[in-house]
Amino acid sequence: MRWLLITRKLDPDDARTGFMLRWVEGLAARMDHLDVICQENAGPDLPANVRAYSMGKESGAGRLEQSWRLTNHLRRIIPQVDGVFCHMMPRYVWFAAPWALRYHKPLWFWYVHRQITPELRLAHRLASRILTAAPSSYPISSEKTAVLGHGIEPGLFHPADGKNNEAAPLDVVLVARLSAIKKQDMLLRAASLALARGDVPPFRVVLAGGTVEHEPDYRAELESLAQQLDPAPAVTLTGPLPQIEIAEQLRRCAVAVNLSPVGLFDKAALEPMFAGRPVIVGNPDFLPLLGDAAPLLSLPEGAGAAELADRLARLLRLSPEERANIGAALRERALAAHSLDGLMDRITGLMRDA
């Protein structure tokens, strides 16, 4: 079996796309050969049965040259493969579609986001199959869609060694790009409300993630908000971090928080579960993973800072052992549904059927 994967970037140190190298390794382990076309290649070591082709962004190629290179790669590679698998970017489906149609190759598209755009609608029409992580993570209802779960690497996101590796003061961690949709401001307000109760141990809020182009001022707004709140929570903004550092942040935190809304079935909510930490979530798609702890870990639709503060305070007042027990149960359920090996098995199983 030989497939072509088209993806944004191959760079294990990239905060947003570093996981893709593990996808490449997982897919390659389950097929004879894997070709990869990426927009940008940082030159990581790849399995022997993988050949990577770049569109040249890492060497300064502009959009026109990248498009020419992509088209040239597709023209040469698609006749030789069993199918084409595009990751997240609708335009990759556009470019691949003429060649996939000409040579009668399956054209698959992985997409996890709630936003419907004209670009996505066109990619949806052109793709022969859509793969996504959860029922609400692909916004267009279609018989083409297969729900497969996420793929988190247990070897990277694993519990800490020893009974208690929590930082002092206790860390409350939210991992996400700095964007209003991720609701970092709500967490800061909730932290202030929790502090005002006077019955929680000392803690700090850690916001791990970089700014985004369309909200360049949001970090400054968060910093200003943190100073204006009374009482003011201790806050650390780390900026973007590679996955290995994110995993370490999660291992030593007391509580993780993910406030992504319905439609954003966020890997960043699963990673603390794999690390064996309690995580408060706002997306009801995570409810099946929460078990008996759901009332403590889930926020109802429309909940605000007060509800989040209540859950934070209750979790922070627990003993380290009690938090570890909650985290262990989350990890067991998350492993069964969202491990990297499981996802790669499901994807390549469908590829063989195709």
N, C-alpha and C positions, 0 to 999 in steps of 0.2 A: 504494500500500500504506500502510495506517495501523494502527498498533498502540498499545496502552496498556502502559506500563511502570510497575510499582509497586515502589518501593524505599524504603529507610530514610531517606536524607538526601542533599541536594544541597549540598555544601560542599567546594570544592576544597582548603581548608586543613585539613580534618579528617584526622587521622592514619590512621583506619581505613576511612573511606568516601570519601575524596577522589577516588579513581579513578573513582567512579561518574559524575562529570561527563563523563569521556572516553568512557564507554560511551554516554551520552546523545548525545554528538556523533557517535560512530561509527554508532550506529543511525540517527540522523536523516539522516545523509549518504546512507543507502541506502534511504530510503523517502520517500513524499510528505509524511507528517505523523506526528509522534510526540507522544502525550499522556503526561505523567508525573505520577503521584501519589506524593508523598513524605510521610513523617511529619514531616519538618522541612526547611525550605527557607531557606538562607542568602542567597538572592537572587543567585546567580551569573548572568553573561550566558549566554544560551542561543541556539542557532541559531534562525533566523527561523521554521522549520517545527516548532518545539517549543513546546508550551504546558504549563506546570507548575501543578499544584494541590497545595496543602498540607493536611495533616490538622491543622496548627496548633500543633504542639509548640513551635515557635520563639517563639510569642506566649503561651505558658503554658497552652495547652489541656490539660485532663486526659484520661484514657483514655476516659471516656464521650463527651466532646465529640469527641475524635479519631475514635472509632468512628462517631459520627453523621456527621461530615464525610466520612469514607471511604465510607460507604454511600451518601451523597448523590452524591458524585463518581462512584462506580461506576454508580449508577442512570442518571445522565445520559450518561456517556461510552461504556459498553460497547455500547449499540445502534449507535454510530457507527463502531466500529473493526472491524478484521479479526481481531483476536485480543488476548489478554491475556498479559503476560509478568511474572511475579512473581519478585523477586530475594531469595533467601536466607531470607526470613521466612515460615514455614509459615502463620501466621495471615492473611497477605495472600491466600493461596490460598483459605482458608475464606471470607473476606469476598467474594471475587470469584466464587466457584463458583456461587451461586444465579443471578447475573445472566448469567454465561457460559453456563450450562445453558439458561436461559430463551431467550436469543437465539442459541443454537447457535454459540458462539464458541470457538475453541481456547483452552485455559487451560494455559499453560506455566509451569514452575517451575525456576529455576536454584538449585542447592544444591550446596555443596562443604563437607562436614563428615562425620566418621565417626560421630557420635552419632545413635542411633535413639531418638526420643522419641514419646510418644503424639501430640504435635502433628504431628510429621513423618509418622507413619503415616496420619493423617487427610488431610494435604495430599497425600500420595502417592496415596491413593485418589481424591481429587477432581481432581487435575491430569490433563490429557490427555497431557502429555509432560513428561519430566524432562530437563534439560540439566545436565551436570556437566563437570569438567575432566579427570578421569582415571578409570580403571576402579575404583579403590578409593576415590574421593572422594565417592561416593554409596553409602550403606550398605545399601540395599535392592535386591536383585536384581530386575530388571524389564525386560520388553521395551519399556517406555516410555522407557528411558534412552538418551540420545545423549551420547557422550563427545566433547567438542569442544576440549579444551585450555583453557589460560588466555589472557588478553589483556593483555600487558604493552606499554606504550607505548615504542617504541624512541627516540622523540625526547626523552623524559624520562630514561629509564635508558639511557645511552649511555656508551661508554668515555671516559676523560679525554683531553684534548688533551695532546700531548707523550708522550714515551716513559715517563716515570716521575713519576706524581703521588701516589705513596704518601707517607703521613704519616710523620714521624719523631718518636718511635719508631713502628714498624710497628703498624698497627691490625688487630685481629681483631674483626670486627663480627658481632653477632647481632641481627637485627631481628625482634622479636616482642613481643606483649604479655607482661608479666611474669607468668608462670604456670608452675606445676610441669610441665605437659605439654610446655612448650617447652624445658625442661631447661637453663635458664641456670646452675643450680648445677653441672651436669656440666661445662659449659664452664669455669667458674671453677676447678674441681678439675683439669681437664685443663691449663689454663694454668699452674697451680702445678707440676704434674708436668713440663711442658715446660721451665719455668724451672730446675727442679732438675737438669736434664741439663747445664746450663752451656754448651751449644754452640749456642744460638739467639740471634739478635740481639735487642736490647731491643724489647719490644712492650707494648701495652696492650690490654685487652679493653674494647670499647664495646658496651654493652647499650642498644639503642634501642627503647623501647616503654613504654607506660604500665601502671599497675596495673589489675587487674580487680576488680569488686565482690566476687566470692566468694573472692578471695585477697588481702585488703587488706594482709596482713603480709608478703607474699612479698618485696617490695622490701627491707624491713628485714632479712629473713633473708639475702638475698643480700649486703647490705652487711656484715652480721656475719660471714658466711662468708668474704668477701674479706679481712677483717682477721685472721681466725683461721688462714688457710692459711699454711704455711711451706714454701717462700718465698711471700710474698704477691704476687699479680700486681697490676699497675696496672689499675684498673677505673674506667670512666666510665659512669654511668647517665644517659642524656640525657633520660628521660621521653619522652612521645609527641612525634613530629615530623611536620610536613607532608611530603608526598611529595617535594617539591623538595629538602628538606634530607636526607631519607633517601637520595635519589639521589646527592647530593654526598658523604655519608658513604661510600657504597659505592664511588664512583669513586676515592676516595683511600685505600681500605683495601688491605691486603696480602692478606688472606684473609677470606672470609665463612663463616659457619657457620649451618646450619639443622638442628635436631635434632628436628623434628616427626615423630611416628611414622606408621606406615602408616595411611592413611585421611585424613591431613591433607596433601593435595597443595598445598603452601603457595606462594602467589605470592612470598613473601619469599625462597624458594630460587631462584626464576627471576630476580628483579630483579638480583642481583649477576652472574648470567650475562650478562644484557643489558648490564650495565655493564662487561663484559669482565674480571671478577675470578674467581679460583678460589673455589669454594664447596664445603665439606664437608657432605654430606647424610646423613641417617639413614633416609630413606624410599626403598625400592628402586624406587618408581615413577619416580624420576629417573634411573635407570641408563641408559636409552637416550640420554640427553643427554650422558653423561659420556665416552663414547668410550674411547680408550686410557688416559685418566687415571682410570678408574673405581677401580682399586685404591688410588689415592692420595686420592680424593675421597669415597668411599662408606664408610659404617660398616656392618658386618654386624649383623643383628638381635641384640639383646641386648648390643651393645658398650657398654663403659663409658668412664670417664675416661681409662684407660690407652691404649686404642686411639685415642681422639680426640687425646690428647697426642702420640702417635706421628705422626699425620698433620699436626697443627699444626707440630711441629718440622721435619718434612721439607719442608713448604711454606715455612716461614719461612727455612729455610736456602737455598732457591733464590734465584737472582738475580732482580731485578725483571723482566728480559727473559724469563726462563723462566716466571715467574708470568703475565706478559702473554701469552705464547704459549698457555698453558693456557686463560686467560680468553678469548682470541680464538676458539679452537675451540669452547668452550662457547657463546659468543655466536652463532656461526653456526648451531649446531644448535637453540638455543633460539629464535632468530628464525624459523626455518622452522616450528616447531611451536606457538609460543605468542605470536606478535605480536598486538597489538590489532586491526590491520586484518584479519588472518587469521581471528580469532575472530568479528569482526563480519560478515565475509563468510559464514562458516559458519552463523551464527545467522540472518541475513536470508535466506540461501539456503533454509534449512528453512522460514522463515516464508512465502516465496513458494510453496513446494510445498504448504504447509498451506492 
